[in-house]
Amino acid sequence: MLRIEGLQVRLGDREILKGVDLEIHEGEVHILFGPNGSGKTSLLMTLMGYPQYRVTAGKIMFKGIDITHMPVHERARLGMGMSYQRPPTIHGLKTRDMISICAGNGEQDVEALASQVNMADFLNRDLNAGFSGGEIKRSELLQLMAQNPDLLLFDEPESGVDMENIALIGNTIASLLERSSTGLNDTCRKRSHPGRRKMGLIITHTGYILNYVPADRGQVLFDGVIACRGNPQEIFQTISRSGYKECIECMM
């Protein structure tokens, strides 16, 4: 469903992605690790089509369509959605109206969706105005719930979130990705969602999200390239124990 081939990207005069190859199949969730400045957020922004991230080589295929140079709104209509680490405050735009925009022509009960992430009291406030870190993350999730995309991109969903909100956010992401976060084994999880179609790519630093979202694959992005791939829990344990040193050594 998503295939990235030899992706090279420049931001201004700096090359930030230097040949990324990645495939996410239908129903899969991938975790993306990497130190600060390695290109993780740039990869997600490139996938969403932000024009300041200039593709100089390679291509991005989604649902069999070449979207390498497709504008943001067309990618969203095709079924891509993103939760941003630091989304903007938009004065004059009510949260309720933003949710309706995200829903498009879909028949969504805004009140019912908002109550699922404890956002009903925020619907008549300007988008993200005066919101705490956890409230901003819940606002982002509410927008994704309304949009209901096929590919969900999450940029550090646990960043800036207190322990009171992390479970709600983690469980909501698991639900969006048609996953169970209740500790079931792989066989039980697949049985609970036999027709699972949603795909996810999640950036994480803390690894907390792995407590709630069962992931299929892990990758480490280092210096603009994929350094290693494997079991996300094992990769995170290695990073927690030794930092990114072992990943870097694997590249050499």
Buried (B, 14 or more C-beta within 10 A) or exposed (E): BBBBBEBBBBBEEEBBBBBBBBEBEBBBBBBBBBBEEBBBBBBBBBBBBBEEBBBEBBBBBBEEEEBBEBEBEEBBEBBBBBBBBEBEEBEEBBBBBBBBEBBEEEEBEBEEBBEBBBBBEBBEBBBBBEBEBBBBBBBBBBBBBBBBBBBBBBBBBBBBBEEEBBBBBBBBBBBBBBBBBEEBEEEEBBEEBEEBEBBBBBBBBBBBBBBBBBBBBBBBBBBBBBBBBEBBBEBBEBBEEEEBEBBBEEEE
